[in-house]
Amino acid sequence: MLWIYIHFPHLLLDHVRSNRSETGPLVIGDVQQQFVYQACPEARQLGIQPSMRLKTAISLAPDLTIIRTAPEREQQVLEQQARWLYRYAAHVSLHPPHGLVVEASSVNRLHGGMENLWQKLSQAMEQRRLTGRMAAGLTPKAAQQMARAGTGHCSDDRKFLNLSLRKLSIHQAGLPGKTMERLTRLGLVTLDDLFSLPQEEVARRLEPETLRLLQQIEGTRPDPQTAWTPPHRFFQHLDFAQDIEQSAGLLFPLQRLLGELQDDLQWRQQDTDALLLSLHHRNQPETRLELRTAGPEHRATSFLSLIRLRLEQQALAAPVEGLTLSVSRFIDRDRPGGGDLLGSGPPPEEARQDLISRLQARLGDQALRVLASHADHRPEKAWTQGRLRKPVPGATSGDYSLRPLWLLNAPQPVIHLPEAWLAGPERISGGWWDGERVQRDYYIARLTSGQLAWIFRDVSGGWFIHGLFG
């Protein structure tokens, strides 16, 4: 089998840097142990290196930005990278805290060969501003060691990959320090020297764990990989190098985050109508913003415009040090509809949903009302105002007789009898249950003025206009 290993030497640092527009020295630091864990290129140019004391680093760069390291955050960030990698290969395994391994044999033909797959992964990392070293290998451990050593190659030639592996030095094989010293004293320099020894001799001189590692690198011992399965939800977290005090400052990192959501929905071939945006503050409870769209949506631009409207209506309770975007409701995507006659605009239903979503984001969910039918035969009581609800697929409005859209506030007496009678009569009788009984015979007629009217005659014999047709 063929495997590709991606090694992220400073994944947490890349994650934080991708969310900031400004430049400057930045490090990931262990506050408890007081040493530098990862340093950005700007910090390294000033002489700051990993494992350096934080006090020394601050003396070299007084304006140094320090982000606290957190193992749980590294795991979350690694899973975020596994999510986009899962779009290219079905078998992805996590190697915390800095690596992902992909089974490439089964997807080579899908992507048109190893070179095309390699290029797609490289472009994806560049787009996400990630520093990653890739390597292909005949075993997961072989690919891992070559990626960590920075000697990986884009190749599916078994002889070439085996030769490249054997050229690795003992110090690049990931062996324990004491074992490397012992092997070096024996005159062993490369893995080829070690693999050339009899297995009995190697087993006698090395610990069982080291022997198992070497056998898994060489492929003489099974190394099963646990496949990672993406959860049935979208979850992305961003950490900021500096707290954001104005809501406008959140829009820049949100663009990339919503772009990830759009790509995820496109890959799923699904939409969503509910987003949860959580703003994390340093010393206060988080702010939760629940966003609802009028219909299924997947476009990042639409989501961003709704969030912008929502943030304009709500001031930040405190500076924001990070945010989380999560989606747990997914809707199967219907067949896309066409645009207008010339194909220059969005479909009518899409435009309607976009308008409703914007109004709800600005005015609130309770501000919009719609006309709804009411179970009453009397026309003046057959309609009411209701909350805006999403249409139920397959639901119908029923078969109603022809009614005018414009009902008068109160029926008006007919001065001159109509010049033409077009339909009727239709008897409507009801209201005995609430003391407002009516008994009328309705007609559709054309008045002498040319208007098309809905008129009725009641039990007293009077004629009245109740509505007008357009």
C-alpha positions as CSV (number, residue, x, y, z in Angstrom):
1,M,0.0,0.0,0.0
2,L,1.0,3.6,-0.4
3,W,0.7,6.2,2.3
4,I,1.1,10.0,2.5
5,Y,2.1,11.6,5.8
6,I,1.6,15.4,6.4
7,H,3.7,16.8,9.2
8,F,2.8,20.2,10.6
9,P,5.8,21.4,12.5
10,H,4.0,24.3,14.2
11,L,0.3,23.8,13.6
12,L,-1.1,25.8,16.4
13,L,1.1,28.8,15.4
14,D,-0.1,28.6,11.8
15,H,-3.7,28.4,13.1
16,V,-3.4,31.6,15.1
17,R,-1.4,33.4,12.4
18,S,-4.0,32.7,9.7
19,N,-6.6,34.6,11.7
20,R,-4.6,37.9,12.1
21,S,-4.2,40.5,9.5
22,E,-1.3,42.3,11.2
23,T,2.3,41.2,11.3
24,G,4.7,41.1,14.2
25,P,6.6,38.6,16.4
26,L,4.4,35.9,17.8
27,V,5.2,32.8,19.8
28,I,3.3,29.9,21.4
29,G,4.5,29.7,24.9
30,D,4.2,27.3,27.8
31,V,3.4,29.8,30.6
32,Q,3.9,27.3,33.4
33,Q,7.3,26.1,32.3
34,Q,8.2,29.6,31.0
35,F,9.6,28.5,27.6
36,V,8.9,29.1,23.9
37,Y,7.0,26.3,22.3
38,Q,6.7,27.6,18.7
39,A,8.0,30.8,17.1
40,C,6.8,32.5,13.9
41,P,9.3,33.6,11.2
42,E,9.3,37.3,12.4
43,A,10.2,36.1,15.9
44,R,12.9,33.8,14.6
45,Q,14.5,36.7,12.7
46,L,14.9,38.5,16.0
47,G,16.7,35.4,17.4
48,I,13.8,33.8,19.2
49,Q,13.9,30.0,19.0
50,P,11.8,27.1,20.4
51,S,12.9,26.0,23.9
52,M,14.1,29.5,24.7
53,R,13.1,31.0,28.0
54,L,10.1,33.4,27.7
55,K,12.0,36.1,29.6
56,T,14.8,35.9,27.1
57,A,12.4,36.1,24.2
58,I,10.7,39.2,25.6
59,S,14.1,40.9,26.0
60,L,14.8,40.3,22.3
61,A,11.3,41.5,21.2
62,P,9.5,43.8,23.7
63,D,6.4,43.8,21.6
64,L,6.2,40.0,21.5
65,T,2.7,38.5,21.4
66,I,2.5,35.3,23.5
67,I,-0.3,32.7,23.0
68,R,-0.6,30.1,25.7
69,T,-0.2,26.5,24.5
70,A,-3.0,24.1,25.2
71,P,-2.9,20.4,24.3
72,E,-6.7,20.2,23.8
73,R,-6.6,23.1,21.4
74,E,-3.9,21.3,19.3
75,Q,-6.1,18.3,19.1
76,Q,-9.1,20.4,17.9
77,V,-6.9,22.2,15.3
78,L,-5.6,18.9,14.1
79,E,-9.1,17.6,13.6
80,Q,-10.0,20.7,11.7
81,Q,-7.2,19.8,9.2
82,A,-8.4,16.2,9.0
83,R,-11.9,17.5,8.0
84,W,-10.7,19.2,4.8
85,L,-8.2,16.4,4.1
86,Y,-11.2,13.9,4.3
87,R,-12.5,15.5,1.1
88,Y,-9.6,14.0,-0.8
89,A,-9.3,10.6,0.8
90,A,-11.6,8.3,2.7
91,H,-9.0,6.9,5.1
92,V,-7.4,9.6,7.3
93,S,-5.7,8.9,10.6
94,L,-4.7,11.3,13.3
95,H,-1.1,11.3,14.7
96,P,-1.3,13.9,17.4
97,P,-0.1,16.5,17.9
98,H,1.4,17.4,14.5
99,G,0.6,14.8,11.9
100,L,-2.0,13.2,9.6
101,V,-1.6,10.1,7.5
102,V,-3.6,9.3,4.3
103,E,-4.0,6.0,2.6
104,A,-3.3,7.0,-1.0
105,S,-3.4,3.7,-3.0
106,S,-7.2,3.7,-3.3
107,V,-7.5,7.3,-4.4
108,N,-4.6,7.7,-6.8
109,R,-6.8,6.9,-9.8
110,L,-9.5,9.1,-8.6
111,H,-7.2,12.1,-8.6
112,G,-5.4,11.2,-11.7
113,G,-2.2,9.9,-10.2
114,M,0.1,10.7,-7.3
115,E,1.4,14.0,-8.8
116,N,-2.2,15.5,-9.1
117,L,-3.1,14.4,-5.5
118,W,0.2,15.8,-4.2
119,Q,-0.5,19.1,-6.0
120,K,-4.1,19.3,-4.6
121,L,-2.9,18.8,-1.1
122,S,-0.1,21.4,-1.5
123,Q,-2.6,23.9,-2.8
124,A,-5.0,23.2,0.0
125,M,-2.3,23.8,2.6
126,E,-1.2,27.0,0.9
127,Q,-4.7,28.3,0.8
128,R,-5.1,27.7,4.5
129,R,-1.7,29.2,5.2
130,L,-0.3,26.0,6.7
131,T,3.3,24.9,6.9
132,G,3.3,21.2,6.1
133,R,5.9,18.7,5.0
134,M,4.6,15.7,3.0
135,A,6.2,12.4,2.3
136,A,5.1,9.2,0.5
137,G,6.0,5.8,1.9
138,L,5.2,2.2,1.7
139,T,4.2,2.1,5.4
140,P,2.6,4.8,7.6
141,K,5.7,4.9,9.8
142,A,8.1,5.2,6.8
143,A,6.1,8.1,5.4
144,Q,6.0,9.7,8.9
145,Q,9.8,9.6,9.5
146,M,10.6,10.9,6.0
147,A,8.1,13.8,6.4
148,R,9.5,14.7,9.8
149,A,13.0,14.7,8.4
150,G,11.9,16.8,5.4
151,T,13.2,14.2,2.9
152,G,9.8,13.3,1.4
153,H,9.2,12.7,-2.3
154,C,6.2,12.7,-4.6
155,S,6.5,9.2,-6.0
156,D,4.7,5.9,-6.1
157,D,7.8,3.9,-7.2
158,R,8.3,1.2,-4.6
159,K,12.0,0.8,-5.2
160,F,12.7,4.5,-5.1
161,L,10.7,4.9,-1.8
162,N,12.4,2.0,-0.2
163,L,15.8,3.4,-1.2
164,S,14.9,6.9,0.1
165,L,13.8,5.3,3.4
166,R,17.1,3.4,3.8
167,K,19.1,6.6,3.3
168,L,17.6,8.1,6.4
169,S,20.1,8.6,9.2
170,I,19.6,6.9,12.6
171,H,19.0,10.3,14.1
172,Q,16.0,10.9,11.6
173,A,14.3,7.6,12.5
174,G,12.5,8.9,15.6
175,L,14.4,6.4,17.9
176,P,15.0,7.1,21.6
177,G,18.1,9.1,22.5
178,K,19.9,6.3,24.4
179,T,19.2,3.8,21.5
180,M,20.7,6.3,19.0
181,E,23.8,6.6,21.0
182,R,24.2,2.9,21.3
183,L,23.7,2.3,17.6
184,T,26.1,5.2,16.7
185,R,28.8,3.6,18.9
186,L,28.3,0.4,16.9
187,G,29.1,2.3,13.7
188,L,25.6,2.3,12.3
189,V,24.8,5.5,10.5
190,T,21.7,5.0,8.3
191,L,18.6,2.8,8.5
192,D,20.1,0.7,5.7
193,D,22.9,-0.2,8.0
194,L,20.4,-1.2,10.7
195,F,18.1,-3.2,8.3
196,S,21.1,-5.1,7.0
197,L,21.8,-6.7,10.4
198,P,20.4,-10.1,11.2
199,Q,17.0,-9.8,12.9
200,E,18.2,-11.9,15.9
201,E,21.1,-9.5,16.5
202,V,18.9,-6.4,16.3
203,A,16.3,-8.0,18.7
204,R,19.0,-8.8,21.2
205,R,20.4,-5.3,21.3
206,L,17.2,-3.2,21.2
207,E,14.3,-2.7,23.5
208,P,11.0,-4.4,22.4
209,E,9.4,-0.9,21.7
210,T,12.3,0.2,19.5
211,L,12.3,-3.1,17.7
212,R,8.5,-2.8,17.0
213,L,9.0,0.7,15.7
214,L,11.7,-0.4,13.3
215,Q,9.7,-3.3,12.1
216,Q,6.7,-1.1,11.4
217,I,8.9,1.4,9.5
218,E,10.3,-1.5,7.4
219,G,6.9,-3.1,6.9
220,T,7.7,-6.5,8.5
221,R,5.2,-5.9,11.3
222,P,1.5,-4.8,11.1
223,D,0.8,-1.2,11.8
224,P,-3.0,-0.8,11.7
225,Q,-4.3,2.8,11.4
226,T,-7.5,3.9,13.1
227,A,-9.6,5.7,10.5
228,W,-10.9,9.1,11.6
229,T,-14.6,9.7,10.8
230,P,-15.8,13.4,10.7
231,P,-18.6,14.1,13.1
232,H,-22.0,14.9,11.7
233,R,-21.6,18.6,12.5
234,F,-19.5,21.5,11.5
235,F,-17.3,22.9,14.3
236,Q,-14.5,25.5,13.8
237,H,-12.7,27.5,16.5
238,L,-10.5,30.5,16.0
239,D,-8.0,32.0,18.5
240,F,-6.9,35.6,18.2
241,A,-3.4,36.8,18.8
242,Q,-4.9,40.0,20.3
243,D,-8.3,40.6,21.7
244,I,-10.8,42.2,19.3
245,E,-12.7,45.2,20.8
246,Q,-14.9,46.2,17.9
247,S,-17.4,44.0,16.1
248,A,-16.1,45.1,12.7
249,G,-12.8,43.4,13.6
250,L,-14.5,40.0,13.6
251,L,-15.5,40.2,10.0
252,F,-12.0,39.5,8.6
253,P,-11.5,36.1,10.4
254,L,-15.2,35.2,9.8
255,Q,-14.7,35.4,6.1
256,R,-12.2,32.5,6.1
257,L,-14.3,30.6,8.7
258,L,-17.5,30.9,6.6
259,G,-15.5,30.0,3.5
260,E,-14.7,26.7,5.3
261,L,-18.4,26.2,6.0
262,Q,-19.3,26.8,2.4
263,D,-16.7,24.3,1.2
264,D,-17.9,21.8,3.8
265,L,-21.6,22.2,2.7
266,Q,-20.6,21.9,-1.0
267,W,-18.7,18.7,-0.2
268,R,-21.7,17.3,1.7
269,Q,-24.1,18.5,-1.0
270,Q,-26.3,19.9,1.8
271,D,-27.5,23.3,3.1
272,T,-28.3,24.7,6.5
273,D,-30.6,27.3,7.9
274,A,-29.2,27.6,11.5
275,L,-25.8,28.7,12.7
276,L,-24.5,29.2,16.2
277,L,-21.7,31.8,16.6
278,S,-20.1,31.9,20.1
279,L,-17.8,34.8,21.0
280,H,-15.4,34.0,23.8
281,H,-14.4,36.6,26.3
282,R,-11.5,36.5,28.7
283,N,-13.2,37.1,32.0
284,Q,-16.9,36.9,31.1
285,P,-19.3,34.3,29.8
286,E,-19.4,33.7,26.1
287,T,-21.9,35.6,23.9
288,R,-24.0,33.2,21.8
289,L,-25.6,34.4,18.6
290,E,-28.1,32.1,17.0
291,L,-28.6,32.9,13.3
292,R,-31.6,31.6,11.3
293,T,-32.0,32.0,7.6
294,A,-35.4,32.0,5.8
295,G,-34.5,28.9,3.9
296,P,-31.7,26.4,3.1
297,E,-28.5,28.3,2.4
298,H,-24.8,27.5,1.8
299,R,-23.2,30.7,0.5
300,A,-20.6,32.3,2.7
301,T,-21.5,35.8,1.4
302,S,-25.1,35.4,2.6
303,F,-24.0,34.1,6.0
304,L,-21.5,37.0,6.4
305,S,-24.1,39.7,5.5
306,L,-26.5,38.2,8.1
307,I,-23.8,38.2,10.8
308,R,-22.8,41.7,9.9
309,L,-26.4,42.9,10.3
310,R,-26.6,41.0,13.6
311,L,-23.4,42.5,15.0
312,E,-24.6,46.0,14.1
313,Q,-27.6,45.5,16.3
314,Q,-25.6,44.1,19.3
315,A,-22.6,45.7,20.8
316,L,-19.8,43.5,22.1
317,A,-20.1,42.8,25.9
318,A,-16.3,42.6,26.2
319,P,-13.2,42.1,24.0
320,V,-13.2,38.9,22.1
321,E,-10.3,36.5,22.4
322,G,-11.7,33.8,20.1
323,L,-14.9,32.6,18.4
324,T,-16.5,29.3,17.5
325,L,-18.9,28.6,14.6
326,S,-20.9,25.4,14.8
327,V,-23.6,23.9,12.6
328,S,-25.5,20.8,13.6
329,R,-28.6,21.0,11.3
330,F,-28.1,20.0,7.6
331,I,-30.7,20.0,4.9
332,D,-30.6,17.9,1.8
333,R,-30.1,20.1,-1.2
334,D,-32.9,20.3,-3.8
335,R,-32.4,20.5,-7.5
336,P,-31.1,24.1,-8.1
337,G,-33.6,26.3,-9.8
338,G,-33.0,28.7,-12.7
339,G,-32.6,32.4,-12.7
340,D,-34.8,34.9,-14.5
341,L,-35.6,34.9,-18.2
342,L,-32.2,36.2,-19.2
343,G,-30.4,34.2,-16.5
344,S,-28.9,37.4,-14.9
345,G,-30.5,37.1,-11.4
346,P,-31.0,34.7,-8.6
347,P,-34.1,32.4,-8.6
348,P,-37.2,34.1,-7.2
349,E,-37.4,31.8,-4.2
350,E,-33.7,32.3,-3.4
351,A,-34.1,36.1,-3.6
352,R,-37.2,36.0,-1.3
353,Q,-35.3,33.9,1.2
354,D,-32.4,36.3,1.1
355,L,-34.6,39.3,1.7
356,I,-36.4,37.6,4.6
357,S,-33.2,36.5,6.2
358,R,-31.8,40.1,6.1
359,L,-35.0,41.5,7.6
360,Q,-34.9,39.0,10.4
361,A,-31.3,39.6,11.1
362,R,-31.9,43.4,11.3
363,L,-35.4,43.5,12.9
364,G,-35.5,40.2,14.9
365,D,-37.4,37.0,14.3
366,Q,-40.6,38.3,15.8
367,A,-40.8,41.5,13.7
368,L,-42.0,39.9,10.5
369,R,-45.7,38.9,10.1
370,V,-47.6,37.2,7.4
371,L,-51.2,36.8,6.4
372,A,-52.6,33.4,7.4
373,S,-55.9,31.8,6.8
374,H,-58.3,31.3,9.6
375,A,-61.0,28.6,9.8
376,D,-64.1,30.9,9.4
377,H,-66.5,31.2,6.5
378,R,-67.1,34.9,7.0
379,P,-64.6,36.7,4.7
380,E,-63.8,39.5,7.2
381,K,-62.7,36.9,9.7
382,A,-61.1,34.3,7.4
383,W,-57.6,35.9,7.6
384,T,-55.3,36.8,10.4
385,Q,-51.7,37.8,11.1
386,G,-49.3,35.0,12.0
387,R,-45.6,34.4,12.6
388,L,-43.4,33.8,9.6
389,R,-42.9,30.1,9.3
390,K,-40.9,28.0,6.9
391,P,-43.1,26.3,4.3
392,V,-43.7,22.6,4.8
393,P,-42.6,20.6,1.7
394,G,-45.6,19.2,-0.1
395,A,-48.1,21.3,1.7
396,T,-50.9,22.9,-0.3
397,S,-53.1,25.9,0.5
398,G,-56.3,24.1,-0.4
399,D,-58.9,24.7,-3.1
400,Y,-60.7,28.0,-2.3
401,S,-63.3,29.8,-4.4
402,L,-62.2,33.0,-6.2
403,R,-61.7,35.8,-3.7
404,P,-60.6,39.4,-4.2
405,L,-57.2,40.4,-2.8
406,W,-58.6,43.7,-1.6
407,L,-61.3,43.5,1.0
408,L,-62.8,46.8,2.2
409,N,-62.6,47.6,5.9
410,A,-66.4,47.5,6.0
411,P,-68.9,46.6,3.2
412,Q,-70.1,49.7,1.3
413,P,-73.7,50.0,-0.1
414,V,-74.1,49.6,-3.9
415,I,-75.3,52.9,-5.4
416,H,-75.9,51.7,-8.9
417,L,-76.5,48.0,-9.8
418,P,-73.8,46.3,-11.8
419,E,-73.8,46.4,-15.5
420,A,-72.7,42.7,-15.8
421,W,-73.0,39.7,-13.6
422,L,-70.1,37.3,-14.0
423,A,-70.4,34.6,-11.3
424,G,-72.6,33.6,-8.4
425,P,-74.4,33.3,-6.3
426,E,-72.3,31.8,-3.5
427,R,-74.1,31.6,-0.2
428,I,-72.1,32.2,3.0
429,S,-73.8,31.6,6.3
430,G,-72.2,31.4,9.7
431,G,-71.3,33.2,12.9
432,W,-74.2,31.8,15.0
433,W,-71.6,30.6,17.5
434,D,-70.3,34.0,18.5
435,G,-73.4,36.2,18.0
436,E,-72.2,37.8,14.8
437,R,-74.2,35.8,12.3
438,V,-74.2,36.6,8.6
439,Q,-76.2,35.2,5.7
440,R,-75.2,36.5,2.4
441,D,-75.3,35.6,-1.3
442,Y,-72.1,36.7,-3.1
443,Y,-71.6,37.6,-6.8
444,I,-68.7,38.7,-9.0
445,A,-69.9,41.6,-11.0
446,R,-68.6,44.5,-13.1
447,L,-69.7,47.9,-11.8
448,T,-70.8,50.8,-14.0
449,S,-67.3,52.3,-13.3
450,G,-65.7,49.3,-14.9
451,Q,-64.3,47.8,-11.7
452,L,-64.6,44.1,-11.0
453,A,-66.2,43.8,-7.6
454,W,-67.3,41.1,-5.1
455,I,-70.8,42.1,-3.9
456,F,-73.4,40.4,-1.8
457,R,-77.0,40.7,-0.9
458,D,-77.9,40.0,2.8
459,V,-81.1,38.8,4.4
460,S,-82.5,42.4,4.5
461,G,-82.3,42.7,0.7
462,G,-79.6,45.3,0.6
463,W,-76.7,45.2,-1.8
464,F,-73.1,45.8,-0.6
465,I,-69.6,45.9,-2.1
466,H,-67.2,43.8,0.0
467,G,-64.1,43.6,-2.1
468,L,-62.4,44.6,-5.4
469,F,-60.4,42.5,-7.8
470,G,-57.3,43.9,-9.4
